[in-house]
Amino acid sequence: MLATRLFNVGDIRTVEVPEPEPGPGDIVVKVEAAGICGTDRHLFKGEFPSVAGTTLGHEFCGIVVDAGTSGLSIGTRVTCDPNTWCGSCFQCQRGRVNLCSNNVATGIGRDGGFAQYCAFPAHKGHVLPDELDPLFGALCEPLACTLHGMDIGKANAGERVLVIGGGVIGLLAVQLARLAGSEVMLLTRTASKQELGRALGAGLIADSEAEVREQWPEGADLVVECAGVDATVSMSPRLARAGGRVVVLGVLADGAKVSIEPFDLLFREVQMHFSFLNPFTHARAARMIADGVIDVAPLITRTISLHEAPDVIANPVVGGEVRAIVVPGA
């Protein structure tokens, strides 16, 4: 079968590999759709740790072709929760499974969804409706991660929520904040993403820190940083009102540093949080997408083949693109 593998930093290729052999407790799916995440680009550049020679792709869904002992029926569509916690380390034992010291992530630590077939633990497969567009199923994992960040931020009805970044995470955060009854502003410089943000529930749009301040001089109750850029992480606490909260969802390169003013955060008592992975949120994300509570169709910019995947991952995001999705059968 074909698979897109990262052999080393800067060396990603689509190659012929054997079909996966399921381990104990695994299922095998025929991959229908797999999203290209910013993390995949970090992996390619060596800015995020991974296992050399691994098939990338951690945002995907597929059809079960080998159910093993799972009890799932052949032909069932499932979305993969890529993070497999050990359940026995200190963090797992206190419920902080996303901090598991032994986590093995499908598409990072074991072969993932940029392939025609993928094997992963059966208990990490969440059932999706037969009638659901499989492209939508590929967005369950980013929604699960966004849900965790919004759970930390606790957006409330009537509050002002500033979302920084018009990528897939930012546009999902806009919808979740709107569902919470918050007043939402999206900060992004890209005109097409500004338009999309409005359509998805952002009542206000800004393209700079100054423009945010013009509209909300006192700042936001909650700032959700989704861009993963040092400048936007640094500006996030400045755009929170006194007593406000910041949640950083964006992923910066390993070793990156940002500048903040502790004196300012102290005297305004701004809380700054960071959100990592998707603990106990994947099933909720799958239900929300299956039920149409979250609109993911506008987030899909284009579909590509496995042969095209290495070039797309190795290069910067095309202007205005939200999510490119690999369709292995294409």
C-alpha positions in Angstrom: 0.0 0.0 0.0 1.0 3.7 -0.2 2.0 5.7 2.9 3.5 9.1 3.5 6.4 8.6 5.9 8.8 11.0 7.7 12.1 9.2 7.5 14.1 12.0 9.1 13.9 15.8 9.5 13.3 17.3 6.1 12.9 13.8 4.5 9.2 13.0 3.8 8.1 10.6 1.0 5.1 8.7 -0.2 6.3 5.1 -0.6 5.1 1.5 -0.9 5.0 -0.3 2.4 3.3 -3.5 3.7 -0.2 -3.3 4.9 -0.4 -3.0 8.7 -0.5 -6.1 10.9 -2.8 -5.4 13.8 -1.5 -5.9 17.3 -3.5 -7.2 20.2 -6.6 -5.0 20.7 -6.1 -3.2 17.4 -8.5 -2.6 14.5 -7.5 -1.8 10.9 -9.3 0.8 8.9 -9.3 1.8 5.3 -8.4 5.4 5.6 -11.0 7.7 3.9 -9.7 11.2 4.8 -6.8 12.6 6.9 -6.2 16.3 7.6 -2.8 18.0 7.3 -2.1 19.7 10.6 0.4 22.4 11.5 2.0 19.8 13.8 2.8 17.7 10.7 4.9 20.7 9.4 6.6 21.0 12.8 7.4 17.3 12.6 8.9 17.7 9.1 11.1 20.6 10.4 12.2 18.7 13.5 10.4 21.2 15.7 8.2 18.6 17.5 9.4 15.1 18.5 8.5 12.0 16.5 9.7 8.5 15.7 11.8 8.4 12.5 10.3 6.3 9.7 6.7 6.8 11.0 3.7 7.3 8.7 2.3 10.7 9.6 -1.4 11.7 10.0 -3.2 12.0 13.3 -6.4 13.6 12.1 -8.3 10.9 10.2 -11.3 8.6 9.8 -11.8 5.4 8.0 -13.9 2.2 7.5 -13.2 -0.8 9.7 -11.8 -3.7 7.6 -10.5 -5.8 10.5 -12.4 -5.5 13.7 -10.2 -7.9 15.7 -11.8 -8.6 19.1 -13.4 -5.1 19.3 -17.0 -5.9 18.7 -17.2 -3.3 16.0 -18.8 -4.4 12.7 -16.8 -4.5 9.5 -17.8 -1.5 7.4 -18.2 0.8 10.4 -16.9 4.3 10.0 -14.7 5.5 12.9 -12.6 8.6 13.7 -9.3 7.9 15.4 -8.4 9.5 18.8 -4.6 9.4 18.2 -3.5 9.6 21.8 -3.0 6.3 23.6 -2.4 6.9 27.3 -0.8 4.2 29.5 -3.3 4.5 32.3 -0.8 3.7 35.0 1.7 6.6 35.3 1.3 9.4 37.9 -0.5 11.8 35.5 -2.9 9.1 34.2 -3.7 8.0 37.7 -4.8 11.6 38.6 -6.8 12.0 35.5 -4.4 14.2 33.6 -4.1 11.7 30.8 -3.0 14.2 28.2 0.2 14.6 30.3 0.9 10.8 30.2 4.6 10.2 30.2 4.1 7.1 28.1 1.6 8.4 25.5 2.0 6.9 22.1 0.4 9.1 19.5 -0.9 7.5 16.2 0.7 9.5 13.4 3.6 10.6 15.5 4.8 7.6 17.7 3.2 4.9 15.6 2.0 4.7 12.0 -0.9 7.0 11.2 -3.5 8.0 8.7 -1.5 9.2 5.7 -1.8 5.8 4.2 -4.4 3.5 2.5 -4.7 1.5 5.7 -4.0 2.1 9.4 -4.0 0.0 12.5 -4.7 1.5 15.9 -6.1 0.6 19.3 -9.8 -0.3 19.0 -10.8 1.7 22.1 -9.5 4.8 20.3 -12.0 4.4 17.5 -15.2 6.5 17.8 -18.1 5.5 15.6 -19.4 8.0 13.0 -22.7 7.8 11.1 -22.6 6.0 7.7 -24.1 9.0 6.0 -21.5 11.5 7.3 -19.1 12.9 4.8 -15.7 11.3 5.7 -14.0 14.6 5.1 -15.9 15.9 8.1 -14.7 12.9 10.1 -11.1 14.1 9.6 -11.9 17.2 11.6 -12.9 15.4 14.8 -9.4 15.5 16.3 -8.8 19.2 15.9 -12.3 19.9 17.3 -11.4 17.6 20.3 -8.3 19.6 21.0 -10.2 22.9 20.6 -12.8 21.6 23.0 -10.2 21.0 25.7 -8.9 24.5 25.3 -12.3 26.0 25.5 -13.1 23.8 28.6 -10.0 25.4 30.3 -11.1 28.9 29.2 -14.7 28.5 30.3 -16.3 31.0 28.0 -19.6 32.2 29.5 -22.7 33.8 28.0 -22.3 37.6 27.7 -18.5 37.5 28.0 -16.2 38.9 25.3 -14.0 36.3 23.7 -11.1 37.2 21.4 -9.9 34.4 19.1 -6.5 35.0 17.6 -5.8 33.1 14.4 -8.1 32.2 11.5 -6.9 28.6 11.0 -8.9 25.5 11.7 -8.5 25.7 15.5 -9.4 29.4 15.6 -12.5 29.0 13.4 -13.6 26.0 15.6 -13.0 28.2 18.7 -15.1 30.9 17.2 -18.0 28.5 16.9 -17.6 27.1 20.4 -17.5 30.6 21.9 -20.6 31.6 20.0 -22.4 28.4 21.2 -21.5 29.4 24.8 -23.4 32.7 24.2 -20.2 34.9 24.2 -19.6 38.0 22.1 -16.8 36.9 19.7 -14.1 38.8 17.9 -11.7 37.1 15.5 -8.2 38.6 15.0 -6.7 37.5 11.6 -5.0 39.4 8.8 -6.3 37.2 6.0 -9.4 38.7 4.3 -10.9 35.3 3.3 -10.6 34.0 6.9 -12.1 37.2 8.2 -15.1 36.6 5.9 -15.3 33.0 7.0 -15.0 34.0 10.7 -18.0 36.3 10.3 -20.1 33.5 8.7 -19.2 31.1 11.5 -20.2 33.5 14.3 -17.6 36.2 14.9 -19.6 39.4 15.4 -16.4 41.5 15.2 -13.3 41.3 13.1 -9.8 42.8 13.7 -6.6 42.6 11.7 -4.2 44.0 14.3 -3.7 44.5 18.0 -4.5 48.2 17.6 -7.9 47.4 16.0 -8.8 45.0 18.8 -8.1 47.8 21.3 -10.2 50.3 19.3 -13.2 48.0 19.5 -12.7 46.6 23.0 -10.6 49.2 24.9 -10.8 47.2 28.1 -9.9 44.0 26.5 -11.5 40.5 26.4 -12.7 38.3 29.2 -11.1 35.4 27.4 -8.4 35.4 24.8 -7.9 32.2 22.9 -4.5 32.1 21.0 -4.8 29.7 18.1 -2.1 31.1 15.7 1.0 29.5 17.3 3.2 32.5 16.6 5.5 34.1 19.2 4.1 37.6 18.5 0.5 36.5 19.0 1.3 34.6 22.2 3.1 37.7 23.5 0.2 40.0 22.7 -2.5 37.7 24.1 -2.3 38.8 27.8 -2.1 42.4 26.7 -5.5 42.0 25.1 -7.2 40.4 28.1 -9.1 42.7 30.4 -8.2 42.9 34.1 -9.2 39.7 35.8 -9.4 38.0 32.4 -8.1 34.7 31.1 -5.8 33.6 28.3 -5.6 30.1 26.8 -2.8 29.2 24.4 -3.9 26.5 21.9 -1.4 27.4 19.2 1.7 25.2 18.9 5.1 26.9 18.7 8.4 25.2 17.8 10.2 23.3 20.5 12.6 25.8 22.1 10.7 28.9 21.0 10.5 31.7 23.5 8.1 34.6 23.9 8.1 37.8 25.9 5.5 38.6 28.5 5.3 41.2 31.4 4.8 39.5 34.7 4.2 42.8 36.5 1.3 43.6 34.2 -0.2 40.1 34.6 0.2 40.3 38.4 -1.4 43.7 38.8 -4.3 42.9 36.5 -4.5 39.3 37.7 -4.6 37.9 34.2 -4.7 34.1 34.2 -2.6 32.5 31.5 -3.2 28.8 30.6 -1.9 26.4 28.0 -3.9 23.6 26.4 -2.5 20.3 25.3 -4.1 17.5 23.3 -7.7 16.2 23.8 -8.3 14.5 27.1 -11.8 12.9 27.2 -13.1 15.2 24.4 -12.8 13.1 21.3 -16.2 11.4 21.7 -17.9 14.7 22.3 -16.2 16.2 19.2 -17.4 13.2 17.1 -21.0 13.7 18.3 -20.9 17.4 17.6 -19.7 16.9 14.1 -22.1 14.0 13.4 -25.0 16.1 14.7 -24.1 19.2 12.7 -23.6 21.3 15.9 -20.3 22.5 14.5 -20.0 23.5 10.8 -16.8 22.0 9.4 -17.6 22.0 5.7 -16.3 25.6 5.2 -13.0 24.7 6.8 -12.1 22.2 4.1 -10.1 24.1 1.5 -9.0 21.3 -0.8 -8.4 17.5 -1.0 -5.1 16.0 -2.2 -3.7 12.6 -2.9 -1.0 10.7 -1.0 1.4 11.5 -3.7 0.8 15.2 -3.2 1.1 15.1 0.6 4.9 15.4 1.0 5.0 18.6 -1.0 2.1 20.1 0.8 3.6 19.3 4.3 7.1 20.4 3.3 5.9 23.9 2.2 4.1 26.8 4.0 0.4 26.9 4.0 -1.1 28.3 0.9 -2.5 31.8 1.5 -6.1 31.6 2.8 -6.0 27.8 3.2 -7.7 26.5 6.3 -7.4 22.7 6.0 -6.1 20.5 3.3 -7.2 16.9 3.5 -5.5 13.8 2.2 -7.8 11.3 0.5 -5.7 8.1 0.1 -8.1 6.6 -2.4 -7.7 9.6 -4.8 
